[in-house]
Amino acid sequence: MARPIVLSNGELHVGINASGLVHDFYFPYVGLENHSAGPELRHRVGVWIEGQISWLDKTSDWEFSFKYPHDALIGHTVAKNESMGIILEFDDFVDATHNAFVRNIHVVNTIDRPREIRVFMHQAFAIGDSRSNTDTAQYLPDSDSVLHYRGRRAFVVSGRNGEGAFDQHAVGIFGIEGREGTYRDAEDGELSNGNVEHGRVDSTVRFVLSVDANSSGRFSYWIAAGTSTRQALMVHKQLQDEGTIRRMERTAANWHQWLRPALKASKKIDPEYRDLFINSLLIVKSQIDTRGAVIASTDTTMLNYSRDAYGYCWPRDGALVLWPLIRMGYKDEPVRFFEFCKDVLNPSTGYLMHKYRADGALGSSWHPYVHDGILAPPIQEDETALVLFVFAQFYAIHKDSKYLDMFYDQMVVPMANFLAEYIDQATGLPKPSYDLWEENFLTTTFSTAVTYAALAAASDLAEARGDSDHCVKWQSASDDILKAAQRHLYNSDRGYFYKGVILKDGHLQKDETIDVSAFFGAFMFGLFPADGEEIQTAVKTIETVFELGDEPVRGVPRYENDNYYRTETSGLGNSWFITTLWMAQYYNETGNTEQVQRILEWVKLRALKSGVLSEQVHPETQEFMSVAPLTWTHAELLSTLLDTISEPKEQ
């Protein structure tokens, strides 16, 4: 289930699902410690009217719409139930400066008579991703709230209805001892006012509104978070004192200030895509932890089907995600990301590992140290190369020596030395590592292209630093890789670049799979000339193999016979937004603006109303596949739209 609304301040991150419910609740890191990860942990919302209760996720009577209407990471959700004559409008946000999730709720009575409407807000946590039975929840009468806590994590639940808070509450257990949860207590319209429970605990609070015929009422609800009960209660008190409308206004102002560079750029973009551009940037920002980690996706849907989710920082993805922000002039997020990479980098090896948690710890991996008899670190070389390359672009834009002071010795030098020395002497190419898609161990065209470009960029950094020895060393290594690539990586028989090669038993084995990343790497990082025969022929091969005619545009799979989330009827494989947008970037570079527009329209038609995009879509039904949002997808859309801006040429 996609997250049509995601909200964040860099420490507290909340994902709202397609039923308008809290589905993910991360604190104090984006992407780490999801306290609501699990099918029993949805924060249910129920409406009781005239003896009947309806839960937003338990009936087909509810219709939903989602959007970001304020040029801010403030979500607007409308839930409509015609049979009950009720509309709920949620204005949801995570406070910009306080760790609080707030829902300002507008309750509309569409029936021609006055009614009492009772709204039940339920919350369930497995604090610390623990899944253990050691949490506590208790009613705090002095602060009109319910406290959930475990160790150094505390959540205070409250709200405001007129001059007071909720009028009833229930604290209990769920998922054990035959208990389903306190939301069941609400189904007669009343709550038991249970005050404390420990174990696997949940709670429900009630707000009662007397609403005239064809009229409406309002109340607010919040969860204040802290690393201690004292801290969470202080945030709760701030919301009580200031009110949630004032906090929402301040949060909106904070986002408007942050968006200033993007709003300036958006004025040069086709108006048809401006909202999608701004919303994509907001979604990207929601996935960035304040300490620098760029999370691939906070959508935990995959936990229901797979062993793990995407709540990690892949250094490669992070570098590509930050590239459009760097182009727009943002500094804070890139600097924090580079600091994150510098801190997790092993200075003695010079390479970055597969992926990391938001706290800098090493993430899970399925890559071994032994690869069909070859001993090598379980890495993807492009992860190190792309971070180095993007840092060099960041420095080239700002030309501020303080960034070299911060990163040259501890990040640039070990990374570039590793790339320059991790060379297969028999081929002159980089040694094998795992491919961009994390599946195959070989020397790929993509990783080779990025390594070549990263070393050339590092040489420029060395020159700026006055480090002549490294300048020569890294440029020489880059030149040698270029010659080797042009000798080994083009497959004239298929008119395309090899996905990759690997030397085994003295023979160079070549993977002829048509992989779009091979083309994109060769083109974007200058491994082969953009106007050369190899690139032009490769584009024609992609268009033929993946059936890319002028009409209609279809999305592009990653590579031939891609089985990741593939369905039996999907033919060529699922369409990926990333690879499709890569093609748009090529078409834009070569002046094929009509094809660029077709691809952008294809993307826009598949985006949710809030602008959220997934990793991939089913090529026949067009339904989202895998996680949504995927941060990298939104970054490639930003890069593509920035590419369409025509800057005036200097006279």
C-alpha positions as CSV (number, residue, x, y, z in Angstrom):
1,M,0.0,0.0,0.0
2,A,1.5,3.3,-1.1
3,R,1.9,6.3,1.2
4,P,0.1,9.1,-0.6
5,I,1.2,11.5,2.2
6,V,4.6,11.5,4.0
7,L,5.5,14.1,6.6
8,S,8.8,14.8,8.3
9,N,11.0,17.3,10.1
10,G,14.2,15.2,9.8
11,E,13.7,13.4,13.1
12,L,10.0,12.5,13.3
13,H,8.6,11.0,10.1
14,V,5.0,9.8,9.5
15,G,3.6,7.9,6.6
16,I,-0.2,8.1,5.9
17,N,-1.6,5.2,3.9
18,A,-4.4,5.0,1.3
19,S,-7.0,4.8,4.1
20,G,-5.9,8.0,5.7
21,L,-4.3,6.2,8.6
22,V,-0.8,6.5,10.2
23,H,1.0,3.5,8.8
24,D,4.6,4.4,9.6
25,F,5.9,6.4,12.6
26,Y,9.6,6.9,12.7
27,F,11.5,8.5,15.6
28,P,14.1,9.8,16.2
29,Y,15.7,8.9,12.9
30,V,14.0,9.0,9.5
31,G,14.0,5.4,8.3
32,L,15.0,3.9,11.6
33,E,12.8,2.7,14.6
34,N,9.4,2.5,12.9
35,H,7.2,2.3,16.0
36,S,4.1,1.4,13.8
37,A,5.6,-1.3,11.5
38,G,3.2,-4.2,11.4
39,P,-0.3,-5.0,10.3
40,E,-1.8,-4.6,13.8
41,L,-0.2,-1.2,14.3
42,R,-2.4,1.0,12.0
43,H,-3.7,4.0,13.9
44,R,-7.4,3.6,13.2
45,V,-9.9,6.4,12.9
46,G,-13.6,5.6,13.6
47,V,-16.8,7.7,13.3
48,W,-19.8,6.8,15.5
49,I,-23.2,8.4,14.6
50,E,-26.6,7.3,15.8
51,G,-25.6,3.9,17.0
52,Q,-23.4,3.0,14.0
53,I,-19.6,3.1,13.8
54,S,-17.5,3.1,10.7
55,W,-13.7,2.7,10.6
56,L,-11.9,4.3,7.8
57,D,-10.0,1.2,6.8
58,K,-12.8,-1.4,7.4
59,T,-15.4,-0.5,4.8
60,S,-15.6,0.3,1.2
61,D,-18.1,3.2,2.0
62,W,-15.2,5.6,2.4
63,E,-13.7,7.5,-0.6
64,F,-10.4,9.2,-0.2
65,S,-8.4,12.0,-1.9
66,F,-4.9,13.2,-1.0
67,K,-2.9,16.3,-1.9
68,Y,-0.3,18.8,-0.7
69,P,-2.1,22.1,-1.3
70,H,0.1,24.6,0.6
71,D,3.6,24.4,-1.1
72,A,4.6,22.8,2.2
73,L,4.9,19.3,3.6
74,I,1.4,19.6,5.0
75,G,-1.0,16.9,3.8
76,H,-4.7,17.4,3.0
77,T,-6.8,14.2,3.2
78,V,-10.5,14.1,2.5
79,A,-12.5,11.0,3.6
80,K,-16.1,10.9,2.4
81,N,-18.8,8.5,3.5
82,E,-22.0,9.2,1.6
83,S,-24.1,6.5,3.4
84,M,-23.3,8.1,6.8
85,G,-23.5,11.6,5.4
86,I,-20.1,12.5,6.8
87,I,-16.9,14.1,5.5
88,L,-13.6,14.2,7.4
89,E,-11.0,16.6,6.2
90,F,-7.5,16.2,7.7
91,D,-4.8,18.8,7.6
92,D,-1.8,16.8,8.7
93,F,1.8,17.9,9.5
94,V,4.9,17.2,11.4
95,D,5.9,20.3,13.2
96,A,8.9,21.9,11.7
97,T,10.7,22.6,15.0
98,H,9.0,20.4,17.5
99,N,8.7,16.6,17.3
100,A,5.0,16.4,17.0
101,F,2.6,14.9,14.5
102,V,-0.6,16.9,14.3
103,R,-4.0,16.3,12.6
104,N,-6.4,19.3,12.4
105,I,-9.7,17.6,11.6
106,H,-12.7,19.2,10.0
107,V,-15.9,17.1,10.5
108,V,-18.7,17.9,8.0
109,N,-22.3,16.8,8.6
110,T,-24.0,16.5,5.1
111,I,-27.4,15.5,6.5
112,D,-30.3,17.9,6.9
113,R,-30.5,17.5,10.6
114,P,-28.3,18.2,13.6
115,R,-26.3,15.2,14.9
116,E,-23.9,14.2,17.6
117,I,-20.7,12.9,15.9
118,R,-18.2,10.9,17.9
119,V,-14.7,10.5,16.4
120,F,-12.4,7.9,17.9
121,M,-8.6,8.2,17.4
122,H,-6.7,4.9,18.0
123,Q,-3.0,4.4,18.3
124,A,-0.9,1.3,18.7
125,F,2.9,1.2,18.9
126,A,5.6,-1.4,19.1
127,I,8.1,1.0,20.5
128,G,11.7,0.7,19.1
129,D,10.6,-1.9,16.5
130,S,10.8,-4.2,19.4
131,R,7.7,-6.4,18.8
132,S,8.1,-7.2,22.4
133,N,5.5,-7.0,25.2
134,T,7.3,-4.4,27.3
135,D,5.6,-1.1,26.4
136,T,3.5,0.9,28.8
137,A,0.5,3.2,28.2
138,Q,-1.2,5.3,30.9
139,Y,-3.7,8.1,31.2
140,L,-2.2,11.4,32.6
141,P,-5.1,13.4,34.0
142,D,-2.9,16.4,34.9
143,S,-2.0,16.9,31.2
144,D,-5.2,15.6,29.5
145,S,-3.2,13.0,27.6
146,V,-2.3,9.4,27.2
147,L,1.4,8.5,27.4
148,H,3.0,5.6,25.6
149,Y,6.6,4.9,26.5
150,R,9.4,2.4,26.5
151,G,13.0,3.2,27.5
152,R,14.2,6.4,25.8
153,R,11.1,6.7,23.5
154,A,7.9,8.5,24.7
155,F,4.8,9.5,22.8
156,V,2.1,11.7,24.3
157,V,-1.3,11.5,22.7
158,S,-3.8,14.4,23.1
159,G,-5.8,17.0,21.3
160,R,-8.2,19.9,21.6
161,N,-11.9,20.0,21.2
162,G,-13.1,23.5,21.9
163,E,-11.7,24.5,25.3
164,G,-11.0,20.9,26.4
165,A,-9.3,17.7,25.2
166,F,-10.8,14.3,24.5
167,D,-13.7,13.4,26.8
168,Q,-13.1,9.6,27.1
169,H,-10.1,7.3,26.8
170,A,-9.3,3.6,26.9
171,V,-5.9,2.0,27.5
172,G,-5.5,-1.7,27.0
173,I,-3.6,-4.5,25.3
174,F,-3.8,-6.0,21.8
175,G,-2.5,-9.0,19.9
176,I,-2.1,-11.1,23.0
177,E,-4.4,-12.9,25.4
178,G,-7.1,-12.9,22.7
179,R,-7.4,-9.1,22.8
180,E,-7.9,-7.2,19.5
181,G,-7.3,-3.8,20.8
182,T,-9.0,-0.8,22.5
183,Y,-10.6,0.3,19.2
184,R,-13.1,-2.6,19.8
185,D,-14.2,-0.7,23.0
186,A,-15.4,2.2,20.9
187,E,-17.9,0.3,18.8
188,D,-20.8,1.1,21.2
189,G,-19.8,4.7,21.1
190,E,-18.4,4.7,24.6
191,L,-14.9,4.0,26.1
192,S,-14.1,2.3,29.3
193,N,-11.7,4.9,30.6
194,G,-9.1,2.3,31.5
195,N,-6.1,4.1,32.9
196,V,-3.0,2.0,32.5
197,E,-1.7,-1.2,31.0
198,H,1.7,-2.7,30.2
199,G,2.8,-5.3,27.7
200,R,1.6,-5.0,24.1
201,V,-0.4,-1.9,24.6
202,D,-2.7,0.5,22.6
203,S,-5.1,3.3,23.4
204,T,-8.1,5.1,22.0
205,V,-9.4,8.6,22.7
206,R,-12.9,10.1,21.9
207,F,-13.8,13.5,20.6
208,V,-17.5,14.5,20.6
209,L,-19.0,17.2,18.3
210,S,-22.5,18.5,18.2
211,V,-22.9,19.5,14.6
212,D,-25.9,21.4,13.1
213,A,-27.6,20.3,9.9
214,N,-25.4,20.8,6.8
215,S,-22.7,22.3,9.1
216,S,-19.4,21.3,10.5
217,G,-17.1,21.2,13.6
218,R,-13.4,21.0,14.2
219,F,-11.0,19.4,16.6
220,S,-7.3,18.7,16.7
221,Y,-5.3,15.6,17.6
222,W,-1.6,15.2,18.1
223,I,1.2,12.8,19.1
224,A,4.2,14.6,20.8
225,A,7.5,12.6,20.7
226,G,10.5,12.7,22.8
227,T,13.5,10.7,24.0
228,S,12.2,11.0,27.5
229,T,8.7,11.5,29.0
230,R,9.7,15.0,30.1
231,Q,10.7,16.0,26.6
232,A,7.5,14.6,25.0
233,L,5.4,16.4,27.7
234,M,7.2,19.6,27.0
235,V,6.3,19.4,23.3
236,H,2.7,18.5,24.3
237,K,2.6,21.6,26.5
238,Q,3.8,23.8,23.7
239,L,1.0,22.6,21.5
240,Q,-1.5,23.2,24.2
241,D,-0.2,26.7,24.8
242,E,0.2,27.8,21.2
243,G,-2.5,25.9,19.5
244,T,-2.2,23.7,16.4
245,I,-3.3,26.3,13.9
246,R,-0.4,28.6,14.9
247,R,2.0,25.7,14.8
248,M,0.7,24.8,11.3
249,E,1.2,28.3,10.1
250,R,4.8,28.4,11.5
251,T,5.5,25.0,9.8
252,A,4.2,26.3,6.5
253,A,6.4,29.4,6.8
254,N,9.4,27.2,7.5
255,W,8.7,25.2,4.4
256,H,8.1,28.3,2.2
257,Q,11.5,29.6,3.3
258,W,13.2,26.3,2.5
259,L,11.5,26.1,-0.9
260,R,12.7,29.5,-2.1
261,P,15.5,28.1,-4.4
262,A,13.1,25.5,-5.8
263,L,10.2,28.0,-6.4
264,K,12.7,30.2,-8.3
265,A,13.6,27.2,-10.5
266,S,10.0,26.1,-10.9
267,K,9.1,29.4,-12.6
268,K,11.2,28.3,-15.6
269,I,9.5,24.8,-15.8
270,D,6.5,24.1,-17.9
271,P,3.5,25.1,-15.7
272,E,1.9,21.7,-16.3
273,Y,4.6,20.1,-14.1
274,R,5.3,22.8,-11.5
275,D,3.2,21.2,-8.8
276,L,4.7,17.8,-9.5
277,F,8.2,19.4,-9.3
278,I,7.5,21.1,-5.9
279,N,5.8,18.0,-4.4
280,S,8.6,15.8,-5.5
281,L,11.1,18.0,-3.8
282,L,9.0,18.0,-0.6
283,I,8.8,14.2,-0.8
284,V,12.6,14.0,-1.3
285,K,13.2,16.2,1.7
286,S,10.9,14.1,3.8
287,Q,13.2,11.1,3.3
288,I,16.3,12.9,4.5
289,D,17.4,12.5,8.1
290,T,18.6,15.7,9.8
291,R,22.0,14.0,10.4
292,G,22.6,13.4,6.7
293,A,21.3,9.9,5.7
294,V,19.2,9.9,2.6
295,I,16.7,7.1,3.0
296,A,15.6,5.1,-0.1
297,S,12.0,4.8,1.1
298,T,10.2,4.9,4.4
299,D,7.3,2.8,3.0
300,T,7.4,-0.4,5.0
301,T,4.9,-2.3,2.7
302,M,7.6,-4.7,1.7
303,L,7.9,-6.0,5.3
304,N,4.7,-7.8,4.7
305,Y,6.1,-9.7,1.7
306,S,9.9,-9.7,2.0
307,R,12.7,-9.9,4.6
308,D,13.4,-6.2,4.8
309,A,12.3,-2.8,3.6
310,Y,14.0,0.2,2.0
311,G,14.6,2.2,5.2
312,Y,18.4,2.5,4.6
313,C,20.8,4.9,3.1
314,W,22.5,3.6,0.0
315,P,25.4,6.1,-0.7
316,R,24.9,5.9,-4.4
317,D,21.1,6.6,-4.2
318,G,21.9,9.5,-1.7
319,A,24.3,11.1,-4.1
320,L,21.9,10.9,-7.0
321,V,19.1,12.2,-4.9
322,L,21.1,15.2,-3.8
323,W,22.3,16.1,-7.2
324,P,19.1,18.1,-8.2
325,L,19.2,19.9,-4.9
326,I,22.8,20.8,-5.5
327,R,21.9,22.1,-8.9
328,M,19.3,24.4,-7.3
329,G,21.8,25.8,-4.7
330,Y,20.9,23.8,-1.6
331,K,23.9,23.4,0.7
332,D,22.8,22.0,4.1
333,E,21.5,18.6,2.9
334,P,24.5,17.8,0.7
335,V,27.0,18.8,3.4
336,R,25.3,16.7,6.0
337,F,25.2,13.8,3.6
338,F,28.9,14.1,2.8
339,E,29.6,14.3,6.5
340,F,27.6,11.1,7.0
341,C,29.6,9.4,4.2
342,K,32.9,10.6,5.7
343,D,31.9,9.2,9.1
344,V,30.9,5.8,7.9
345,L,33.9,5.5,5.4
346,N,36.6,3.1,6.5
347,P,39.7,5.3,5.9
348,S,42.0,2.2,5.5
349,T,40.0,0.7,2.7
350,G,38.5,3.9,1.1
351,Y,35.3,2.3,0.0
352,L,31.7,2.6,1.2
353,M,29.7,-0.5,2.0
354,H,26.4,-1.7,0.6
355,K,24.0,0.4,2.7
356,Y,23.8,2.0,6.1
357,R,21.1,2.7,8.8
358,A,20.3,6.3,9.5
359,D,22.4,6.2,12.6
360,G,25.5,5.3,10.6
361,A,25.5,1.6,11.5
362,L,26.1,-0.9,8.7
363,G,22.8,-2.1,7.1
364,S,21.7,-5.6,6.2
365,S,23.3,-7.2,3.1
366,W,23.0,-10.3,1.0
367,H,26.5,-9.8,-0.6
368,P,29.2,-12.3,0.4
369,Y,33.0,-11.9,0.6
370,V,33.4,-14.9,-1.6
371,H,32.0,-14.7,-5.1
372,D,32.2,-17.9,-7.1
373,G,35.8,-18.5,-5.8
374,I,36.8,-14.8,-6.0
375,L,37.7,-13.1,-2.7
376,A,36.5,-9.5,-2.7
377,P,34.7,-7.0,-0.5
378,P,30.9,-7.1,-0.8
379,I,30.6,-3.7,-2.3
380,Q,29.1,-1.8,-5.2
381,E,32.0,0.3,-6.5
382,D,29.6,2.9,-7.9
383,E,28.5,3.7,-4.4
384,T,31.9,5.1,-3.6
385,A,32.4,6.6,-7.0
386,L,29.1,8.5,-7.2
387,V,29.6,10.1,-3.8
388,L,33.0,11.3,-4.9
389,F,31.7,12.5,-8.2
390,V,28.8,14.4,-6.8
391,F,31.0,16.0,-4.1
392,A,33.2,17.3,-6.9
393,Q,30.2,18.8,-8.6
394,F,29.1,20.4,-5.4
395,Y,32.6,21.9,-4.9
396,A,32.7,23.1,-8.6
397,I,29.5,25.0,-8.1
398,H,30.5,26.8,-4.8
399,K,34.3,27.0,-5.1
400,D,34.5,27.4,-1.4
401,S,37.8,26.1,0.1
402,K,36.1,25.3,3.4
403,Y,34.5,22.3,1.7
404,L,37.9,21.0,0.7
405,D,39.1,21.6,4.3
406,M,36.2,19.5,5.6
407,F,36.3,16.6,3.2
408,Y,39.5,16.4,1.1
409,D,41.8,14.5,3.4
410,Q,39.3,12.3,5.1
411,M,37.0,11.5,2.2
412,V,38.3,12.5,-1.2
413,V,41.8,11.0,-0.8
414,P,40.9,7.6,0.5
415,M,38.0,7.2,-2.0
416,A,40.0,8.3,-5.0
417,N,43.0,6.2,-4.0
418,F,40.7,3.1,-3.7
419,L,39.2,3.7,-7.1
420,A,42.6,4.3,-8.8
421,E,44.1,1.1,-7.3
422,Y,41.1,-1.2,-7.5
423,I,42.0,-2.1,-11.1
424,D,42.1,-5.5,-12.8
425,Q,45.6,-5.5,-14.4
426,A,44.5,-8.0,-17.1
427,T,41.7,-5.8,-18.5
428,G,42.6,-2.3,-17.3
429,L,39.0,-2.0,-16.0
430,P,37.9,-1.7,-12.4
431,K,37.8,-5.0,-10.5
432,P,34.4,-6.7,-10.3
433,S,31.8,-5.6,-7.7
434,Y,28.1,-5.9,-7.4
435,D,26.1,-4.1,-10.1
436,L,23.8,-1.1,-9.7
437,W,20.8,-3.4,-9.2
438,E,22.6,-5.4,-6.4
439,E,22.3,-8.7,-8.2
440,N,25.4,-9.6,-10.2
441,F,29.1,-9.7,-9.4
442,L,31.0,-8.3,-12.4
443,T,32.6,-5.2,-13.8
444,T,29.7,-3.3,-15.2
445,T,29.6,-0.6,-17.8
446,F,27.7,1.7,-15.4
447,S,30.3,1.3,-12.5
448,T,33.2,1.7,-15.0
449,A,31.7,5.0,-16.3
450,V,31.1,6.4,-12.8
451,T,34.6,5.4,-11.7
452,Y,36.2,7.0,-14.8
453,A,34.2,10.3,-14.2
454,A,34.9,10.2,-10.4
455,L,38.6,9.9,-10.8
456,A,38.7,12.8,-13.4
457,A,36.7,14.9,-11.0
458,A,38.9,14.0,-8.1
459,S,41.9,15.1,-10.1
460,D,40.3,18.5,-10.5
461,L,39.8,18.6,-6.7
462,A,43.5,17.7,-6.2
463,E,44.5,20.5,-8.5
464,A,42.4,23.0,-6.5
465,R,44.0,21.7,-3.3
466,G,47.5,22.1,-4.7
467,D,48.1,18.3,-4.4
468,S,50.0,17.7,-7.7
469,D,50.9,14.0,-7.0
470,H,47.3,12.9,-6.5
471,C,46.2,15.1,-9.4
472,V,48.4,13.2,-11.8
473,K,47.8,9.8,-10.3
474,W,44.0,10.1,-10.4
475,Q,43.8,11.6,-13.9
476,S,46.2,8.9,-15.2
477,A,44.0,6.2,-13.7
478,S,40.9,7.8,-15.3
479,D,42.5,8.0,-18.7
480,D,43.5,4.3,-18.5
481,I,40.0,3.2,-17.6
482,L,38.6,5.2,-20.5
483,K,40.9,3.4,-23.0
484,A,40.1,0.0,-21.5
485,A,36.3,0.7,-21.5
486,Q,36.3,1.6,-25.2
487,R,38.3,-1.5,-25.9
488,H,36.2,-4.0,-23.9
489,L,32.7,-2.7,-23.1
490,Y,30.9,-2.2,-26.5
491,N,29.1,-5.1,-28.1
492,S,29.0,-4.5,-31.8
493,D,26.9,-7.6,-32.4
494,R,24.0,-6.3,-30.4
495,G,24.7,-2.6,-31.0
496,Y,24.9,-2.0,-27.3
497,F,27.1,-1.9,-24.3
498,Y,27.8,-5.0,-22.3
499,K,26.0,-5.1,-19.0
500,G,29.4,-6.1,-17.7
501,V,32.4,-8.4,-18.0
502,I,34.4,-10.7,-15.6
503,L,37.6,-12.5,-16.1
504,K,37.4,-16.2,-15.2
505,D,40.0,-18.8,-15.9
506,G,41.8,-16.4,-18.2
507,H,38.7,-15.8,-20.3
508,L,36.8,-12.6,-20.4
509,Q,33.1,-13.5,-19.9
510,K,30.7,-10.9,-21.3
511,D,27.1,-10.3,-20.2
512,E,25.1,-9.3,-23.3
513,T,21.9,-8.3,-21.4
514,I,20.4,-5.1,-22.6
515,D,20.6,-3.1,-19.3
516,V,19.5,0.5,-19.5
517,S,22.0,1.5,-16.8
518,A,24.9,0.5,-19.1
519,F,23.6,3.1,-21.7
520,F,22.9,5.7,-19.1
521,G,26.3,5.4,-17.5
522,A,28.1,5.5,-20.8
523,F,26.2,8.5,-21.9
524,M,25.8,10.6,-18.7
525,F,29.4,10.1,-17.4
526,G,31.1,10.6,-20.8
527,L,32.5,7.1,-21.2
528,F,31.5,7.2,-24.8
529,P,30.9,10.4,-26.8
530,A,27.2,11.5,-26.8
531,D,27.2,12.0,-30.5
532,G,29.2,8.9,-31.3
533,E,28.0,5.9,-33.1
534,E,28.0,3.7,-30.0
535,I,25.6,5.9,-28.0
536,Q,23.3,6.5,-31.0
537,T,23.1,2.8,-31.9
538,A,22.5,1.9,-28.2
539,V,19.5,4.2,-28.1
540,K,18.0,2.5,-31.2
541,T,18.6,-0.9,-29.5
542,I,16.7,0.2,-26.4
543,E,13.8,1.6,-28.4
544,T,13.6,-1.7,-30.4
545,V,14.1,-4.2,-27.5
546,F,11.7,-2.4,-25.2
547,E,9.2,-1.4,-27.9
548,L,9.5,2.4,-27.4
549,G,7.5,3.8,-30.3
550,D,6.4,7.4,-30.6
551,E,2.8,6.5,-29.5
552,P,2.0,5.5,-26.9
553,V,5.0,5.9,-24.6
554,R,5.5,2.9,-22.3
555,G,7.8,2.8,-19.4
556,V,11.2,1.3,-19.6
557,P,12.3,-1.8,-17.6
558,R,15.7,-2.0,-16.0
559,Y,16.9,-4.7,-18.3
560,E,15.7,-7.6,-20.4
561,N,13.7,-10.3,-18.5
562,D,13.9,-8.4,-15.2
563,N,12.1,-10.7,-12.7
564,Y,12.0,-8.3,-9.7
565,Y,8.3,-8.1,-8.8
566,R,7.5,-9.4,-12.2
567,T,4.1,-10.8,-12.9
568,E,3.3,-13.6,-15.3
569,T,1.5,-11.3,-17.8
570,S,4.0,-8.4,-17.7
571,G,5.7,-9.3,-20.9
572,L,8.9,-7.2,-21.1
573,G,9.0,-6.6,-17.3
574,N,7.7,-3.9,-15.1
575,S,8.2,-0.3,-16.0
576,W,10.6,1.7,-13.8
577,F,10.3,5.5,-13.5
578,I,14.0,5.8,-13.0
579,T,15.1,4.2,-16.3
580,T,12.2,5.9,-18.2
581,L,13.3,9.3,-16.9
582,W,16.9,8.4,-17.9
583,M,15.7,8.1,-21.4
584,A,14.0,11.5,-21.1
585,Q,17.3,13.0,-20.0
586,Y,19.0,11.7,-23.1
587,Y,16.3,12.9,-25.4
588,N,16.4,16.3,-23.8
589,E,20.2,16.4,-24.3
590,T,19.8,15.5,-28.0
591,G,17.0,17.9,-28.7
592,N,14.1,15.4,-28.9
593,T,11.7,17.6,-26.9
594,E,8.6,15.8,-28.2
595,Q,9.8,12.5,-26.7
596,V,10.7,14.3,-23.4
597,Q,7.1,15.6,-23.2
598,R,5.6,12.2,-23.9
599,I,7.7,10.7,-21.0
600,L,6.9,13.5,-18.6
601,E,3.2,13.1,-19.4
602,W,3.5,9.3,-18.9
603,V,5.0,10.0,-15.4
604,K,2.4,12.6,-14.5
605,L,-0.5,10.4,-15.4
606,R,0.8,7.7,-13.1
607,A,1.6,9.9,-10.1
608,L,-0.9,10.0,-7.2
609,K,-2.8,13.3,-6.7
610,S,-0.3,14.1,-4.0
611,G,2.6,13.6,-6.5
612,V,3.8,10.4,-4.9
613,L,5.6,8.0,-7.3
614,S,6.7,4.4,-6.8
615,E,9.7,2.4,-7.8
616,Q,7.9,0.6,-10.7
617,V,4.5,0.1,-12.3
618,H,2.8,-2.9,-13.8
619,P,3.1,-2.3,-17.6
620,E,-0.5,-3.5,-18.2
621,T,-2.6,-2.3,-15.2
622,Q,-0.3,0.6,-14.4
623,E,-0.7,-0.1,-10.6
624,F,2.2,0.8,-8.4
625,M,4.7,-2.0,-7.7
626,S,7.1,-2.1,-4.7
627,V,7.5,0.9,-2.5
628,A,5.9,4.4,-2.9
629,P,7.3,6.9,-2.6
630,L,10.8,5.9,-3.8
631,T,13.2,8.8,-3.2
632,W,15.4,8.0,-6.2
633,T,12.4,8.1,-8.5
634,H,11.5,11.6,-7.4
635,A,15.1,12.8,-7.7
636,E,15.3,11.6,-11.3
637,L,12.0,13.5,-12.0
638,L,13.5,16.6,-10.5
639,S,16.7,16.2,-12.6
640,T,14.7,15.7,-15.7
641,L,12.6,18.8,-15.2
642,L,15.7,20.8,-14.4
643,D,17.2,19.6,-17.6
644,T,14.3,21.1,-19.5
645,I,15.1,24.6,-18.3
646,S,16.7,26.6,-21.2
647,E,19.1,29.1,-19.8
648,P,19.9,32.1,-21.9
649,K,23.2,31.8,-23.7
650,E,25.9,34.3,-22.8
651,Q,26.7,36.9,-25.5
